[in-house]
C-alpha cells in the first residue's frame, strides 16, 4: 500500500520517494519483499508509521538504479568507510579498500575492479554506474571522509585482488620494494612500474600498505 508518494527531478534523473505500509494482518512484513532485486530500493523501517520508507532513482533511460540516502554521520556505512580509511588490518579482514574521485573510479571500472559501493554527494550524477550499489550523502559528510584538499564528491569501495604470492612468477620484469614506508612513494613507483611494463610489484619488510587511501590515490598522479 504505497502512501505519500513524492516525485522530483534533479539533472537527468527522476526520483520517487514513498511510504509503504504492510497489508492488514501482515504487521512487520516488508511490503515489497516480492521485488526480485531488493537493492533497487533503499528501505528504512519506520516504527512510528508501521511501514517502510523507500527511495528509487530512475535514470533518464528508464532504468532503476540502487540509491540509498545517507544523512547521519552515525550511519553504519559511514562508520565502515572511516575504519577502512584508517585501519590496515580492517581493510585486509574485509578485503576492501577505499578510493575517491571520479577519475579513479572510472579507472577502476575500466580495469574490471569489483566495486562494492559508490557514494556521491547530492547532485553529483555520474554515467556508467548502472547496477552498482549507490548512495548519496551531503557534500560536507563526504568531505569529512576524504584527506584530499579538494574532495570531488565521489567515494567508492572496491574489492582487493588476491594478495597471495604466486608459486611461480610469470614474466621477466618484477619490481621489489624493500621497507619503503611512505605510501605516496609506493604509489608513485607503482605508477611508474606499470607505465614501463613491469609484470608485477612485490612489497617486503613492512612497506606501506598498497591499499591505503594515499597509496591508491598516488598512481593517479
C-alpha positions as CSV (number, residue, x, y, z in Angstrom):
1,X,0.0,0.0,0.0
2,X,2.2,2.9,-1.2
3,X,1.4,6.2,0.5
4,X,2.6,9.8,0.4
5,X,4.5,9.4,-2.9
6,X,6.7,12.3,-3.9
7,X,8.4,12.7,-7.2
8,X,11.1,15.2,-8.2
9,X,13.6,15.8,-10.9
10,X,17.3,16.5,-10.5
11,X,19.5,16.7,-13.6
12,X,18.8,13.8,-15.9
13,X,17.3,11.7,-13.1
14,X,13.8,11.4,-11.7
15,X,13.4,10.4,-8.1
16,X,10.4,8.9,-6.3
17,X,10.0,8.6,-2.5
18,X,7.1,6.9,-0.9
19,X,6.0,5.1,2.2
20,X,4.7,1.5,2.0
21,X,2.6,0.1,4.8
22,X,2.1,-3.7,5.2
23,X,-1.4,-5.1,4.4
24,X,-3.6,-5.7,7.4
25,X,-2.6,-8.9,9.2
26,X,0.9,-8.7,7.9
27,X,2.5,-6.4,10.5
28,X,6.2,-6.5,10.3
29,X,6.3,-7.9,6.8
30,X,8.2,-6.0,4.2
31,X,5.7,-4.6,1.7
32,X,7.9,-5.0,-1.3
33,X,9.6,-8.3,-0.4
34,X,8.5,-9.7,-3.7
35,X,10.8,-7.5,-5.6
36,X,13.4,-9.7,-7.3
37,X,16.3,-7.2,-6.9
38,X,15.8,-5.6,-3.5
39,X,18.9,-3.5,-3.9
40,X,16.9,-1.4,-6.3
41,X,15.3,0.1,-3.2
42,X,16.5,1.9,-0.1
43,X,14.4,0.7,2.8
44,X,14.1,2.2,6.3
45,X,11.7,0.7,8.7
46,X,9.7,3.5,10.4
47,X,8.3,2.4,13.8
48,X,6.0,5.4,14.1
49,X,4.4,4.7,10.7
50,X,4.5,0.9,10.9
51,X,5.9,0.7,7.5
52,X,8.9,1.4,5.3
53,X,10.3,4.4,3.5
54,X,11.6,3.7,0.0
55,X,13.8,5.8,-2.3
56,X,14.1,5.0,-6.0
57,X,16.2,6.7,-8.6
58,X,15.1,6.4,-12.2
59,X,17.7,7.5,-14.7
60,X,16.8,9.2,-18.0
61,X,16.9,5.9,-20.0
62,X,14.3,4.4,-17.6
63,X,16.5,2.0,-15.7
64,X,16.2,1.8,-11.9
65,X,19.5,2.3,-10.0
66,X,20.0,1.4,-6.4
67,X,20.0,4.6,-4.4
68,X,20.5,4.8,-0.6
69,X,20.1,8.2,1.1
70,X,22.6,8.9,4.0
71,X,22.2,11.9,6.2
72,X,23.8,10.8,9.5
73,X,27.5,10.6,10.5
74,X,26.5,7.6,12.6
75,X,25.3,5.7,9.6
76,X,26.9,2.2,9.6
77,X,28.3,2.6,6.1
78,X,30.0,5.9,7.1
79,X,31.5,4.2,10.1
80,X,32.6,1.3,7.9
81,X,34.3,3.7,5.4
82,X,36.1,5.7,8.2
83,X,37.5,2.4,9.5
84,X,38.6,1.3,6.1
85,X,40.5,4.6,5.6
86,X,42.4,4.3,8.8
87,X,42.9,0.7,9.7
88,X,45.1,-1.6,7.6
89,X,44.1,-4.8,9.4
90,X,40.4,-3.9,9.0
91,X,40.9,-3.4,5.2
92,X,42.6,-6.8,5.0
93,X,39.9,-8.5,7.1
94,X,37.1,-7.0,4.9
95,X,39.0,-7.5,1.6
96,X,38.1,-3.9,0.6
97,X,39.8,-0.6,0.0
98,X,38.7,3.0,-0.3
99,X,39.1,5.3,-3.3
100,X,37.9,8.8,-4.1
101,X,37.3,10.9,-7.2
102,X,35.5,10.2,-10.5
103,X,38.8,9.6,-12.4
104,X,40.0,6.9,-10.0
105,X,36.5,5.3,-10.1
106,X,36.5,5.3,-13.9
107,X,39.9,3.7,-14.0
108,X,38.8,1.0,-11.5
109,X,35.8,0.2,-13.6
110,X,37.9,0.2,-16.8
111,X,40.3,-2.3,-15.2
112,X,37.4,-4.6,-14.2
113,X,37.7,-4.0,-10.5
114,X,34.8,-5.3,-8.5
115,X,33.1,-2.2,-7.0
116,X,31.2,-2.8,-3.8
117,X,29.6,0.6,-3.3
118,X,29.7,4.1,-4.7
119,X,28.8,7.1,-2.6
120,X,28.3,10.5,-4.2
121,X,27.5,14.0,-2.9
122,X,23.9,15.1,-3.5
123,X,23.6,16.5,-7.0
124,X,26.5,14.5,-8.4
125,X,25.4,12.2,-11.2
126,X,28.0,10.0,-12.9
127,X,27.4,7.9,-16.0
128,X,28.2,4.2,-16.2
129,X,27.1,3.2,-12.7
130,X,24.1,1.1,-13.6
131,X,23.8,-2.0,-11.5
132,X,26.2,-0.7,-8.8
133,X,25.2,-0.2,-5.2
134,X,24.7,3.5,-4.8
135,X,24.3,6.0,-2.0
136,X,24.0,9.8,-1.8
137,X,25.1,11.9,1.2
138,X,25.6,15.6,1.9
139,X,28.8,17.0,0.5
140,X,30.2,18.0,3.9
141,X,29.7,14.5,5.2
142,X,31.7,13.1,2.2
143,X,34.3,15.7,2.6
144,X,34.9,14.6,6.2
145,X,35.9,11.1,4.9
146,X,38.5,12.4,2.5
147,X,42.0,13.6,3.1
148,X,42.4,15.5,-0.2
149,X,42.5,19.2,-0.2
150,X,39.7,19.4,-2.8
151,X,37.3,16.5,-2.4
152,X,35.3,15.8,-5.6
153,X,32.2,14.3,-4.1
154,X,32.8,10.7,-5.2
155,X,33.8,7.8,-3.0
156,X,33.9,4.1,-3.7
157,X,34.7,0.8,-2.0
158,X,36.4,-1.9,-4.1
159,X,37.4,-5.5,-3.6
160,X,41.1,-6.2,-3.1
161,X,42.7,-8.6,-5.6
162,X,44.2,-11.8,-4.4
163,X,47.3,-10.9,-2.4
164,X,48.7,-14.4,-2.1
165,X,52.2,-14.7,-3.7
166,X,52.1,-16.9,-6.8
167,X,54.0,-20.2,-6.7
168,X,55.9,-19.1,-9.8
169,X,56.4,-15.5,-11.1
170,X,55.3,-15.1,-14.7
171,X,57.1,-12.7,-16.9
172,X,60.6,-11.3,-16.5
173,X,60.3,-7.9,-15.0
174,X,59.2,-7.7,-11.4
175,X,60.0,-4.8,-9.1
176,X,60.7,-5.4,-5.4
177,X,60.3,-2.7,-2.8
178,X,62.1,-3.3,0.5
179,X,60.9,-1.4,3.6
180,X,59.5,1.6,1.7
181,X,57.1,3.1,4.2
182,X,55.9,6.3,2.5
183,X,52.5,5.5,0.9
184,X,52.9,8.3,-1.7
185,X,56.3,7.0,-2.8
186,X,54.9,3.4,-3.1
187,X,52.1,4.7,-5.2
188,X,54.3,6.8,-7.5
189,X,56.7,3.9,-8.0
190,X,53.8,1.6,-8.7
191,X,52.5,4.0,-11.4
192,X,56.0,4.2,-13.0
193,X,56.5,0.5,-13.0
194,X,53.1,0.0,-14.7
195,X,54.0,2.6,-17.3
196,X,57.3,0.8,-18.0
197,X,55.5,-2.5,-18.5
198,X,56.6,-4.3,-15.3
199,X,54.9,-7.6,-14.7
200,X,54.3,-7.1,-11.0
201,X,55.2,-5.4,-7.8
202,X,56.4,-7.2,-4.6
203,X,56.5,-5.4,-1.3
204,X,58.6,-6.9,1.6
205,X,59.7,-5.9,5.1
206,X,56.9,-3.6,6.3
207,X,56.3,-1.5,3.2
208,X,53.5,1.0,3.2
209,X,50.1,-0.6,2.6
210,X,49.4,-0.6,-1.2
211,X,45.7,-0.2,-0.4
212,X,45.8,2.7,1.9
213,X,43.9,5.8,0.5
214,X,47.1,7.8,-0.1
215,X,48.8,4.9,-1.9
216,X,45.7,4.1,-4.0
217,X,45.5,7.8,-5.0
218,X,49.2,8.3,-5.9
219,X,49.1,6.1,-9.1
220,X,46.6,8.5,-10.5
221,X,49.0,11.5,-10.3
